[in-house]
Amino acid sequence: MKTNKEILDKRKKLLINIPFRKDIYIYIISNPSFPGWYKVGRTNNPERRLLAYQTSDPLRSYKLEFVKKVIDISTHENAVYSKIENRGEWIKTELESLIKVIDIIEN
């Protein structure tokens, strides 16, 4: 009879060989109450993420400005934050500049 450890080890070995990749997106969200400020983030479901923001706004004014499916999300997020002066989650910049930074990273 196999021990629990042996069973778990066998399962781990099997799982290692299974390719698993969840779709990940980088997104930009804005709110007209804060002109020129944008939130850059990551999610596996952009529409659901937008709805999560809407719950904190009685006017439901948050807008999904940009969405891009990416392979290496960490590279994208780090590059965006390194190229833009603001270090917080919300970035004060021009939307076009922010989109350009994200698009250049993958190309």
N, C-alpha and C positions, 0 to 999 in steps of 0.2 A: 504494500500500500504506500502511495506517495504522500510525502508530507506537504503541508500547506506551502512551505517555502519552495519546494520543487514544482508545485503546480503554478505558483506565481511566477517563478523564473521562466517556465515554459511559455506562459502567456506573454510575458514581457518580450521574449525572443520573437514570438509570432507577431506581436504588435509593431516591433521595430521594422519589419519587412513590409508593412502595409503603408502605402503612401497616403498621407493625410494632409490636406491643405484646405483650410477654410478660406473663402474669399475675404480679403481684407481691403478696405477702402480708406483713403485719406479724404477728408471732407473739410469744407469751409462753411461755417454758419455765420449769419449776421442777424442783427436786429436793428430796425430803423430808429429805435430809441437811443442807440449808441452809434451815430454815424462815423464811418471810417474805422470801426473796430471789428475784428474778425476772429473767430475761434477756429483754430486748426486742430483736427483730431483724427482718431482712427476708430473704425467700427466694422463689424461684419454685416450691418444692416443700416444704411444711411437713413432710410425713412423712419425706422424705429427710433434712431438716435435723435432725429429732428423732433419727433413726438415727445421724447423725454424732455427736451428743452421747452417745448410748448407748455408743459404743465406748470412751469414757473412764471408764465406770462399770461395774464388774464385776457390780453388781446390776441394771443397766439400769433405774434408778429415775427417770430424767428423764421429765417429763410435759408434754405440750403442753396448756397451760391455755387458750389463746385463739388464734384465727386469724381474720384479716379480710383480704379482698381489697381492695386500695386502688389508687387511680389515681396519686396523687402520694406516693410512699413517703418522699421527703425531708421533706416537710411533716409527715408523721406522726411520723417518728423525731425530728426536731428539736423538735417540739412536746412530745412525751413527755419528752424529756430536759430541756427548759426548764421544765416544770411539776413535775418531781420533783427533790428536792434532790441525790440521789446522781448523780454525773457518770460513773461507771464503766459498764461493760457490764451488770453485775448491779446491780439496784436493790432496796434494802430498803424495802418499802412493803406496803400491803394490796393483794391481788390485785384486789378490787373497785374500788379507787381507780384503779389502773392501767388497767383495762378501761374505766372511765368516761372517763378522759382520751383514750384512743384513739377511743372512740365519738363523743365530742363534736367532735373535730377534723373529721370528715367531715360532720357535720350542720350 
